[in-house]
């Protein structure tokens, strides 16, 4: 996360947006466009109802340019010797992992009721069980993925919570004016922010911003309120990456 090659972390398909408006009376962050959102598929398929972990040796990380859109494949050799691929749309980002090392990948991919919105998360731990990185896309914090053992509602089943004890993430209104108005799919899009809190450490980040707190680094690739005209515009409102500082400082396979 520490150099320019990882500046744009947005994954998935961004909305086709027109009619952008200025925010001359608002901070610069209010007019910053999002960078897309994180998504993934796997070589064993995803159905919108996936919770799965894979532990094994990371064999290689390679860009698959022959597919459209291009993808990055993380090939994992299971303990049984079978191979499985975690496939992520190319964005320039690489997880802070190294080949010939053992990792556990926790993957969630759930459909929101109606099937028009999915939540995604991938969490990675090393062979010693230390947190390495996470990638998350959701409607709101813990709405679809990383809900924890005691979620506030019954839209989705209980599941894993945040991979870092006592971490809190908030999706907050920062008083921005709409950045986009009156497109074929949305009435307006307004930049919000994601706030990461761990103990006394707290950081607030807008679209495209990154920062460090309490031994971790975060980058927000999307934090925006979307007022949709049609259900087809119900894409994730928030998406971010989180890495341990120790992992972020190491070389990245496939970079």
Backbone as a ProteinNet text record, in pm:
[ID]
protein_1_A
[PRIMARY]
XXXXXXXXXXXXXXXXXXXXXXXXXXXXXXXXXXXXXXXXXXXXXXXXXXXXXXXXXXXXXXXXXXXXXXXXXXXXXXXXXXXXXXXXXXXXXXXXXXXXXXXXXXXXXXXXXXXXXXXXXXXXXXXXXXXXXXXXXXXXXXXXXXXXXXXXXXXXXXXXXXXXXXXXXXXXXXXXXXXXXXXXXXXXXXXXXXXXXXXXXXXXXXXXXXXXXXXXXXXXXXXXXXXXXXXXXXXXXXXXXXXXXXXXXXXXXXX
[TERTIARY]
81.6	0	85.3	213.9	302.3	357.2	315.3	370.3	261.8	301.4	205.3	134.9	197.7	135.1	6.6	-8.8	-128.6	-227.7	-209.4	-291.8	-439.5	-466.8	-606.3	-640.6	-722	-755.5	-895.5	-969.2	-1108.2	-1119.4	-1212.6	-1236.9	-1384.9	-1420.7	-1559.9	-1593.5	-1720.5	-1766.1	-1829.1	-1776.7	-1832.2	-1953.9	-2041.5	-2155.1	-2107.2	-2180	-2155.5	-2223.2	-2143.6	-2198	-2181.1	-2287.5	-2282.6	-2349.4	-2335.7	-2401.8	-2333.6	-2201.7	-2130.3	-2141.3	-2152.3	-2165.6	-2051.3	-2018.3	-1910.6	-1956.9	-1860.6	-1890.8	-1803.7	-1821.9	-1733.5	-1744.6	-1859.7	-1878.7	-1843.8	-1782.9	-1752.8	-1605.2	-1553.9	-1414.6	-1386.4	-1258.9	-1219.1	-1265.4	-1267.8	-1308.1	-1451.1	-1533.2	-1673.2	-1688.6	-1589.2	-1598	-1510.7	-1442.2	-1354.1	-1435.9	-1415.8	-1488.8	-1442.7	-1531.4	-1493	-1406.4	-1343.3	-1252.2	-1308.4	-1440.9	-1503.4	-1530.4	-1535.5	-1553	-1493.2	-1457	-1396.1	-1499	-1459.6	-1540.4	-1445.7	-1499.9	-1417	-1504.5	-1439.5	-1497.7	-1391.4	-1425	-1328.6	-1336.9	-1237.9	-1237.5	-1341.1	-1391.8	-1498.3	-1634.7	-1638.6	-1765.7	-1813.6	-1898.5	-1966.2	-2112.2	-2198.1	-2341.3	-2416.4	-2348.3	-2417.6	-2459.9	-2412.7	-2443.7	-2321.9	-2209.5	-2082.3	-2020	-1986	-1893	-1797.7	-1669.7	-1574.6	-1436.1	-1357.3	-1216.1	-1131.1	-1017.5	-919.9	-784.3	-720.8	-586	-491	-380.2	-282.4	-167.1	-82.1	35.8	1.6	36.9	17.5	124.3	81.1	174.7	220	124.5	160.4	49.1	85.7	-9.9	17	-83.3	-61.2	-179.8	-149.4	-252.6	-301.1	-431.8	-493.5	-545	-460.7	-494.4	-587.7	-598.9	-678.7	-827.9	-866.8	-1008.5	-1050.9	-1180.2	-1234	-1346	-1325.7	-1207.9	-1092.1	-968.1	-854	-871.9	-816.5	-825.9	-688	-679.7	-559.5	-595.8	-520.3	-546.4	-446.3	-498.7	-418.6	-438.3	-336.6	-347.8	-299.7	-388.5	-362.7	-358.5	-252.4	-245.3	-295.5	-410.2	-467	-374.7	-400.4	-320.9	-335.8	-446	-468.8	-396.1	-335.4	-266.5	-349.4	-480.5	-566	-536.1	-564.2	-543.8	-678.2	-680.4	-798.6	-751.5	-827.7	-791.9	-891.5	-839.4	-917	-896.1	-1004.4	-997.1	-1054.9	-973.6	-1011.4	-991.3	-1090.3	-1071.3	-946.3	-870.2	-744.9	-772.2	-693.2	-705.5	-570.1	-464.1	-332.9	-295.9	-395.3	-369.6	-328	-237.3	-202.1	-206.7	-264.6	-260.4	-114.5	-84.6	52.9	88.1	97.3	127.1	245.2	308.9	426	403.3	455.6	444.7	528.8	494.5	559.7	536.9	433.4	394.6	252.7	222.4	91.6	0.8	-121.7	-221.1	-356.5	-442.3	-583.5	-662.8	-744.8	-830.8	-975.3	-1036.8	-1178.7	-1258.1	-1357.3	-1430.1	-1579.3	-1641.1	-1786.3	-1837.2	-1948.7	-2012.1	-2161.6	-2238.5	-2380.8	-2462.9	-2575.8	-2674.8	-2759.5	-2783.4	-2885	-3021.4	-3127.6	-3258.9	-3297.9	-3340.2	-3372.4	-3262.5	-3142	-3033.4	-2963.9	-2994.5	-2938	-2821.6	-2785.6	-2672.1	-2601.2	-2469	-2391.6	-2291.8	-2266.7	-2160.4	-2045.4	-1922.7	-1803.4	-1705	-1638.4	-1523.3	-1424.5	-1297.8	-1188.9	-1099	-1070.7	-979.5	-866.9	-744.7	-626.6	-548.5	-514.1	-424.9	-302.2	-189.6	-70	-69.1	38.8	45.7	46.2	82.6	83	-49.8	-146.3	-276.2	-278.9	-175.6	-171.5	-247.6	-324.9	-399.7	-305	-334.4	-255.2	-330.6	-450.8	-524.1	-670.9	-753.7	-895.8	-940.2	-1038.6	-1102.5	-1252.3	-1325.7	-1467.2	-1548.1	-1663.9	-1765.2	-1899.7	-1975.9	-2102.9	-2193.4	-2319.2	-2413.3	-2387.5	-2366.2	-2330.5	-2236.5	-2166.1	-2077.3	-2152.8	-2104.9	-2158.6	-2304.9	-2349.8	-2488	-2504.3	-2408.4	-2416.2	-2303	-2180.5	-2064.3	-2000	-1919.9	-1852	-1951.9	-2068.7	-2179.1	-2157.9	-2072.9	-2050.4	-2150.1	-2126.7	-2212.3	-2350.2	-2366.7	-2495.4	-2536.2	-2574	-2611.5	-2738.5	-2757	-2869.1	-3000.4	-2993.9	-3114.8	-3100.7	-3206.6	-3203.7	-3202.4	-3156.2	-3148.6	-3053.4	-2944.5	-2844.9	-2807.5	-2752.3	-2717.4	-2599.5	-2584.3	-2463.1	-2340.1	-2228	-2105	-1985.4	-1871.3	-1752.1	-1767.1	-1710.1	-1707.3	-1580.2	-1543.3	-1419.3	-1300.2	-1197.9	-1083.5	-991.3	-1015.6	-933.7	-1021.8	-981.9	-1060.8	-1082.2	-1205.5	-1244.6	-1241.8	-1218.8	-1227	-1371.8	-1391.1	-1522	-1508.1	-1607	-1610.2	-1744.3	-1741.6	-1862.9	-1871.3	-1991.7	-2020.3	-2092.3	-2026.3	-2073.4	-2097.8	-2202.2	-2236.9	-2144.5	-2072.9	-1979.1	-2029.5	-2158.3	-2216.9	-2186.5	-2146.3	-2116.3	-2244.7	-2232.7	-2338.9	-2328.6	-2437.5	-2429.5	-2317.8	-2246	-2138.1	-2188.2	-2292.2	-2352.5	-2503.8	-2569.6	-2715.8	-2777.3	-2894.3	-2983.5	-2915.8	-2877.8	-2828.4	-2940.5	-2922.9	-3027.8	-3057.4	-2962.5	-2979.5	-2993.5	-2942.1	-2946.1	-2997.6	-3062.5	-3104.4	-2986.5	-2907.4	-2787.7	-2693	-2565.7	-2461.2	-2388.4	-2377.5	-2314.3	-2202	-2084.6	-1971.5	-1994.5	-1976.8	-1972.5	-1827.3	-1805.2	-1670.3	-1679.3	-1567.1	-1555.9	-1463	-1507.4	-1428	-1387	-1256.5	-1202.1	-1157.3	-1201.6	-1172.3	-1124.9	-1014.4	-959.5	-900.4	-969.2	-926.9	-933.5	-824	-819.9	-781.7	-738	-696.1	-818	-823.4	-938.7	-892.5	-945.9	-912.2	-1036.3	-1055.6	-1170	-1119	-1169.9	-1120	-1234	-1214	-1306.6	-1259.2	-1334.6	-1297.6	-1150.9	-1077.3	-940.3	-837.9	-879.4	-784.3	-736.5	-616.3	-560.6	-491.1	-476	-411.1	-381.9	-308.6	-264.4	-325.3	-353.9	-404.4	-372.6	-321.4	-306.9	-245.3	-141.5	-74.5	-135.2	-228.1	-294.1	-296.5	-316.7	-332.6	-463.6	-534.8	-663.4	-666.8	-737.5	-768.6	-914.4	-982.5	-1123.5	-1131.5	-1194.8	-1213.2	-1354.8	-1445.8	-1580	-1644.9	-1698.6	-1780.8	-1877.5	-1996.2	-2090.5	-2233.8	-2321.4	-2464.1	-2522.6	-2598.2	-2654.8	-2806.6	-2872.6	-3017.8	-3052.9	-3100.2	-3117.9	-3255.4	-3261.3	-3388.2	-3440.9	-3349.9	-3387.4	-3307.3	-3359.5	-3288.3	-3153.7	-3138.4	-3012.8	-2896.7	-2927.9	-2821.3	-2782.3	-2838	-2809.9	-2676.8	-2569.1	-2435	-2382.4	-2273.8	-2219.4	-2190.9	-2227.7	-2204.3	-2067.5	-2007.1	-1877.8	-1788.2	-1659.1	-1561.6	-1424.3	-1350.3	-1219.3	-1126.5	-998.6	-893.9	-831.1	-790.3	-726.8	-609.1	-493.7	-374.2	-303.9	-237.5	-148.8	-26.9	27.3	145.8	262.8	276.3	387.1	375	253.6	234.9	251.3	202.4	207.2	350	443.8	582.8	659.9	600.1	671	645.4	731.6	706.7	575.3	515.3	386.8	403.2	359.4	366.6	283	340	268	268.7	335	336	429.5
-120	0	125.4	107.3	219	284.8	241.3	305.6	329.7	399.1	445.1	335.1	218.1	113.2	63.4	89.4	43.5	156.7	267	383.2	358	290.9	266.7	121.2	104.6	-28.3	-69.2	12.5	-17.2	-140	-230	-350.6	-356.8	-449.5	-460.7	-358.7	-343.7	-255.8	-133.4	-16.9	107.5	145.6	225	277.4	366.8	366	461.4	590.5	690.6	811.2	930	1007.2	1132.1	1235.7	1360.5	1466.5	1500.8	1482	1515.1	1663.6	1697	1836	1874	1998.8	2046.1	2069.1	2079.4	2106.6	2222	2336.5	2449.4	2498.1	2466.5	2510.5	2400.6	2291.1	2177.1	2142.5	2062.9	2020	1944.5	1939.3	1868.5	1723.1	1662.3	1521.7	1499.5	1603.5	1588.6	1566.8	1605.8	1589.9	1476.4	1405.5	1296.9	1175.9	1129.2	1012.4	885.5	789.4	660.3	584.6	477.8	398.4	260.4	248.5	119.7	48.5	-84.6	-160.8	-300.2	-358.8	-491.4	-600.1	-696.7	-816.5	-931.9	-1052	-1167.5	-1281.2	-1374.9	-1504.9	-1608.6	-1734.8	-1840.4	-1945.5	-2030.5	-2137	-2243.3	-2248.3	-2343	-2276.5	-2149.8	-2081.3	-2010.4	-1908.5	-1841.3	-1827.3	-1837.4	-1840.8	-1726.7	-1639.9	-1538.5	-1591.4	-1709.2	-1767.8	-1848.6	-1778.6	-1844.8	-1799.8	-1894.7	-1870.2	-1988.3	-1959.2	-2068.5	-2022.7	-2114.4	-2087.2	-2186.7	-2137.7	-2221.3	-2197.5	-2304.1	-2295.8	-2374	-2311.8	-2379.9	-2289.2	-2339.2	-2264.6	-2179	-2052.2	-1964.7	-1998.4	-2055.4	-2103.2	-1990.2	-1908.6	-1795.3	-1693.8	-1573.8	-1465.4	-1415.9	-1421.8	-1382.5	-1306.4	-1215.4	-1141.9	-1224.3	-1236.1	-1309.1	-1207.1	-1173.1	-1066.9	-1115.1	-1245.5	-1298.3	-1293.1	-1274.1	-1265.5	-1119.6	-1095.7	-960.2	-948	-862.7	-780.9	-863.2	-812.6	-886	-914.8	-1024.1	-1064.1	-1094.8	-1097.1	-1143.1	-1272	-1376.7	-1507.3	-1534.1	-1564.2	-1610.8	-1762.5	-1839.4	-1985.1	-2045.4	-2121.5	-2180.2	-2332	-2393.4	-2539.1	-2586.3	-2653	-2703.9	-2808	-2838	-2938.8	-3075.3	-3095.7	-3221.9	-3227.6	-3116.1	-3110.5	-3052.2	-3032.9	-2971.2	-2822.3	-2767.1	-2624.5	-2552.1	-2431.8	-2346.8	-2203.8	-2128.8	-1991.6	-1893.1	-1789.5	-1672.2	-1569.1	-1525.7	-1440.3	-1303.2	-1199.5	-1062.5	-974.9	-893.9	-802.9	-716.4	-701.6	-625.6	-479.1	-426.6	-285.7	-221.6	-303.5	-255.1	-294	-335.9	-375.3	-521.7	-550	-685.6	-698.8	-808.6	-834.9	-846.7	-812	-821.1	-964.8	-1050.1	-1191.3	-1232.4	-1343.5	-1392.3	-1538.7	-1575	-1713.5	-1805	-1933.4	-2036.5	-2016.9	-1939.5	-1920.5	-1973.5	-2016.9	-2073.1	-1963.9	-1957.8	-1860.2	-1927.8	-1866.3	-1902.2	-1786.5	-1818	-1719.7	-1746.3	-1649.5	-1658.4	-1574.6	-1635.8	-1568.4	-1567.1	-1450.2	-1435.9	-1367.7	-1419.4	-1361.4	-1388.4	-1284.8	-1302.4	-1205.9	-1256.7	-1172.9	-1101.1	-971.9	-899.9	-947.3	-948.5	-992.8	-926.9	-1008.3	-959.3	-987.5	-1016.5	-1058.9	-948.8	-821.9	-712.7	-643.9	-691.3	-633.6	-745.8	-749.3	-850.7	-784.8	-852.3	-812.4	-910.1	-857.7	-940.3	-913.2	-1017.5	-997	-1110.5	-1075.4	-1172.7	-1130.5	-1223.7	-1198.5	-1300.7	-1254.9	-1341	-1341.5	-1462.9	-1480.8	-1560	-1541.2	-1617.4	-1750.1	-1826.7	-1960.9	-1957.5	-1844.8	-1830.3	-1775.5	-1755.1	-1702.2	-1551.4	-1482.1	-1336.4	-1274.4	-1171.4	-1102.1	-1039	-1059.7	-1002.3	-889.7	-919.7	-819.9	-858.2	-758.3	-781.5	-688.5	-734.5	-654.1	-670.4	-558.2	-561.8	-470.3	-518.2	-434.5	-465.8	-361.6	-383.8	-262.7	-278.8	-167.5	-72.9	-129.5	-59.1	-151.1	-100.1	-187.3	-305.5	-427.2	-551.6	-574.9	-518.4	-539.5	-675.5	-709.9	-834.4	-928.8	-876.8	-961.2	-916.6	-1006.3	-980.8	-939.2	-1007	-965.3	-997	-1093.6	-1129.4	-1232.2	-1289.7	-1396.4	-1349.6	-1219.8	-1167.5	-1045.3	-1065.6	-950.8	-883.7	-757.2	-678.7	-714.7	-786.9	-822.9	-965.9	-1015.2	-1152.9	-1160.2	-1052.1	-1054	-1162.6	-1181.5	-1282	-1357.3	-1475.9	-1553.6	-1492	-1525.9	-1485.1	-1538	-1473.9	-1516.6	-1459.7	-1459.9	-1402.4	-1251.3	-1198.4	-1053.7	-997.2	-878.1	-819	-905.1	-913.3	-999.6	-940.8	-819.6	-752	-725.8	-777.6	-759.3	-611.6	-576.1	-441.5	-337.5	-380.9	-286.4	-243.2	-113.6	-60.2	19.5	5.8	80.1	150.6	280.9	360.8	425.1	428.5	491.5	622	735.5	861.5	970.9	1048.3	1166	1280.7	1337.3	1445.5	1580.6	1588.8	1716	1758.7	1667.2	1701.2	1725.8	1809.7	1824	1709.4	1677.9	1568.8	1592.8	1486.1	1489.8	1458.1	1378.2	1337.1	1351.9	1406.1	1419.9	1377	1314.7	1287.6	1214	1089.9	1001.8	904.3	822.3	724.6	626.4	608.4	507.1	563.5	683.3	737.5	881.4	915.9	1055	1140	1083.8	1155.6	1060.5	1102.7	1032.5	1136.9	1109.6	1202.8	1132.3	1191.7	1132	1133.8	1017.9	1005.4	970.6	912.8	873.1	745.8	674.1	559.8	597	567.1	593.5	459.8	444.6	323.8	357.7	277.4	305.8	178.8	189.2	78.7	137.5	116.4	180.6	331.7	398	543.8	591.5	499.3	536.4	545.4	651.3	675	748.6	708.9	776.5	780.7	893.2	911.6	931.8	852.1	852.8	863.1	946.2	960.3	873.1	879.9	808	831.7	723.2	734.1	770.7	788.7	825.5	702	711.4	604.1	663.2	582.3	631.1	516.4	545.1	445	473.2	365.1	377.7	249	260.6	148.7	22.6	39.1	-78	-132.3	-57.9	-101.8	11.7	-25	72.7	43.8	150.4	135.9	226.6	182.9	270.2	249.7	362.4	360.4	376.8	282.3	294.7	338.2	324.4	379.8	406.6	526.7	561	668.4	627.6	723.3	675.1	769.7	741.4	752.1	650.5	645.8	643.8	742.7	742.3	691.8	568.6	501.5	528	533.3	537.1	396	301.1	163.2	71.7	-48.5	-143.7	-183.7	-171.2	-210.3	-122.1	-7.7	81.1	53.3	-51.5	-81.7	-154.4	-87.1	-143	-111.8	-176	-145.6	3.3	53.6	195.2	217.6	112.1	126	8.4	38.1	-65.1	-18.5	-109	-69.5	-188.7	-155.5	-253.6	-220.7	-323.7	-309.2	-405.4	-356.4	-439.7	-413.7	-516.3	-491.7	-416	-328.6	-252.7	-345.2	-451.3	-544.4	-610	-653.9	-716.9	-616.5	-495.7	-393.7	-356.6	-374.9	-337.7	-443	-560.5	-668.6	-662.8	-727.4	-735.2	-806.9	-776.5	-835	-922.9	-1045.3	-1137	-1084	-1089.5	-1046.7	-898.2	-822.1	-675.9	-634.7
0	0	0	-2	23.8	-101.3	-222.4	-340.1	-442.8	-552.1	-650.2	-724.4	-738.1	-817.6	-753	-622.8	-554.3	-530.3	-600.8	-572.8	-600.7	-711.9	-746.3	-716.3	-615.4	-569.2	-609.1	-680.6	-710.5	-797.4	-763.2	-838.8	-870.7	-960.9	-999.1	-1105.4	-1134.1	-1240.3	-1178.7	-1210.2	-1158.4	-1239.8	-1180.6	-1255.3	-1368	-1479.2	-1585.5	-1545.3	-1511.2	-1452.4	-1545.4	-1559.3	-1631.7	-1545.1	-1584	-1510.2	-1380.4	-1373.5	-1250.7	-1222.3	-1095.2	-1057.1	-966.4	-963.3	-878.9	-737.7	-646	-505.7	-461.5	-524.8	-498.1	-354.9	-289	-151.9	-51.8	-100.5	-15.2	-25.4	69	60.7	-68	-106.4	-227.6	-226.1	-108.1	-99.1	-147.1	-144.9	-184.5	-334.7	-412.8	-558.3	-611.1	-521.5	-563.4	-606.3	-730.1	-779.2	-708.2	-700.1	-643.5	-742.9	-696.9	-778.8	-810.4	-808.2	-831.9	-701.5	-705.2	-582.7	-599.6	-486.6	-485.9	-515.5	-597.5	-619.7	-650.6	-654.1	-687.3	-737.3	-805.6	-835.7	-800.5	-819.7	-792.8	-902.9	-908.2	-1007.9	-978.1	-852.8	-820.1	-826	-873.2	-892.7	-767.5	-787.5	-677.4	-715.2	-617.5	-643.7	-578.5	-508	-429.4	-294.2	-257.4	-127.4	-82.4	-68.5	-43.6	87.1	171.2	280.8	281.4	263.4	243.7	285.4	335.9	362.5	284.8	239.8	168.6	232.2	276.3	332.5	244.1	209.4	127.1	91.6	5.4	-37.9	-158.6	-153.4	-268.7	-372.1	-484.2	-585.3	-676.3	-721.2	-807	-810.7	-853.9	-877.6	-1018.1	-1103.9	-1242.1	-1298.2	-1389.5	-1460.1	-1578.4	-1591.4	-1702.3	-1802.8	-1899.8	-1995.3	-2105.3	-2124.1	-2235.4	-2207.1	-2082	-2048.4	-2047.6	-2062.8	-2066.6	-1963	-1861.3	-1836.2	-1779.5	-1788.4	-1733.4	-1584.1	-1540.9	-1401.2	-1345.1	-1213.8	-1144.3	-1072	-1097.4	-1037.5	-925.7	-807.2	-694.4	-688.6	-727.1	-732.6	-601.9	-539	-407.7	-421.9	-370.1	-366.6	-230.7	-232.9	-109.3	-45.9	79.9	149.8	84.6	10.7	-60.5	-193.9	-235.4	-363.2	-475.4	-453.8	-554.8	-565.9	-683	-707.6	-711.4	-658.3	-665.8	-690.4	-770.5	-803.2	-741.6	-679.8	-641.4	-751.3	-816	-934.9	-903.8	-928.9	-896.1	-1018.9	-1057.3	-1170.8	-1152.8	-1258.7	-1252.9	-1221.1	-1127.7	-1090.4	-1064.6	-1068	-1028.5	-887.3	-808.8	-670.5	-661	-567.7	-531.9	-379.5	-332.1	-188.6	-142.8	-17.8	32.3	72.9	-27.3	-4.6	-92	-54.4	-126.6	-166.7	-282.3	-326.1	-236.5	-239.6	-157.8	-9.5	25.7	165	184.4	306.3	337.9	392.9	340.7	384.8	398	476.8	480.9	422.5	322.5	256.6	298.8	362	397.7	298	232.9	124.7	153.4	136	145.7	19.2	-32.9	-151.1	-136.9	-99.3	-73.6	-157.6	-207.6	-273.7	-170.1	-194.2	-118.2	-167.8	-84.4	-131	-263.1	-358.1	-491.6	-591.4	-541.8	-629.6	-706.2	-675.4	-753.7	-683.6	-568.7	-496.5	-423.9	-436.8	-367.5	-274.9	-165.5	-76.4	-91.8	-83.7	-102.4	11.5	55.5	144.2	125.9	132.3	137.9	253.2	342.3	454.4	446	468.2	454.9	586.4	631.3	745.8	701.6	770.7	737.1	812.6	797.6	856.3	1008.9	1066.5	1212	1264.4	1174.1	1214.3	1230.7	1179.6	1188.9	1071.3	1100.7	996.3	894.8	767.3	658.8	589.8	540.1	462.3	453.4	419.7	393.6	282.4	205.9	102.2	120.1	121.2	158.3	68.1	22.2	-43.2	19.8	52.5	122.1	102.4	140.4	136.9	253.3	369.9	492.8	570.2	670.1	746.8	807.6	778.5	833.2	796.9	685.2	640.3	571.3	483.5	407.3	444	458.5	489	620	677.9	805.9	913.9	916.9	1001.9	1149.8	1178.3	1316.9	1366.1	1485.1	1537.7	1583.3	1606.7	1655.3	1574	1445.5	1361.8	1414.1	1373.7	1422.4	1354.4	1242.3	1169.4	1118.5	1053.3	1003.7	851.6	784.1	637.7	589.1	663.1	628.7	754.8	739.8	858.9	933.2	1060.8	1132.5	1061.1	1085.9	1020.2	1092.7	1026.6	1089.2	1102.4	1206.3	1222	1161.1	1205.3	1157.6	1199.4	1116	1148.2	1253.3	1294.1	1395.1	1516.5	1630.8	1752.1	1782.2	1814.5	1857.9	1746	1621.8	1509.6	1489.9	1464.5	1429.1	1299.9	1212.2	1086.1	1076.8	1045.8	1036.7	898.6	844.3	714.8	746.6	724.3	782.9	680	703.9	624.6	666.4	568.8	596.5	546.7	512.1	472.4	330.4	244.1	105.4	26.3	-75.9	-174.2	-273.8	-346.4	-444.8	-545.6	-575.1	-673.5	-813.4	-822.1	-948.9	-935	-1036.4	-1032.7	-1165.1	-1155.5	-1266.8	-1382.7	-1357.9	-1463.8	-1499.1	-1602.6	-1634	-1520.6	-1428.6	-1325.2	-1184.3	-1159.2	-1023.5	-1022.9	-911.5	-893	-846.8	-756	-712.2	-641.1	-637.6	-563.6	-479.2	-351.3	-258.8	-184.8	-185.4	-114.7	35.7	95.9	240.3	276.9	392.2	433	515	523.1	612.2	727.4	845.7	965	1026.1	1047.9	1107.8	1250	1346.1	1486.1	1554.8	1623.1	1700.4	1828.1	1939.3	2063.1	2048.9	2085.5	2075	1935.4	1849	1713.7	1623.2	1544.8	1458.8	1333.5	1218.7	1093.8	1006.6	935.4	846.6	705.2	610	473	373.6	268.9	157.3	41.1	-70.5	-192.3	-228.1	-251.2	-298.4	-193.7	-68.3	36.3	111.9	163.7	244.4	364.9	466.5	587.2	681.4	788.1	884.3	1020.5	1092.2	1229	1303.9	1423.4	1518.3	1457.8	1375.6	1320.5	1193	1132.4	1009.9	908.2	783	676.3	603.2	570.4	502.3	381.3	278.4	165.2	127.3	108.2	69.1	-81.8	-147.5	-291	-326.6	-231.3	-251.2	-116.2	-99.8	16.1	-31.8	-71.6	-130.7	-113.9	-85.6	-77.7	-218.1	-258.3	-392.8	-382.3	-442.8	-453.4	-592.2	-599.4	-727.6	-787.4	-920	-991.9	-1016.8	-1032.9	-1059.6	-968.3	-947.3	-862.7	-921.8	-1053	-1116.6	-1073.9	-1010.6	-963.7	-819.2	-759.7	-619.5	-604.8	-635.7	-621.5	-481.8	-438.8	-306.6	-288.1	-172.7	-141.6	-79.4	-26.4	40.3	4.2	-13.4	-47.4	-0.7	59.3	113	124.2	139.5	167.3	302.1	370.3	500.7	506.1	549.6	560	692	744	856.9	805.5	886	843	813.7	892	870.6	733.6	697.8	567.2	454.6	475.5	370.6	332.5	425.2	400.1	320	300.3	231.1	80.4	-0.2	-144.8	-172.2	-287.6	-325.6	-447.4	-437.3	-551.5	-666.2	-785.8	-904.8	-929.7	-844.2	-860.6	-973.2
[MASK]
+++++++++++++++++++++++++++++++++++++++++++++++++++++++++++++++++++++++++++++++++++++++++++++++++++++++++++++++++++++++++++++++++++++++++++++++++++++++++++++++++++++++++++++++++++++++++++++++++++++++++++++++++++++++++++++++++++++++++++++++++++++++++++++++

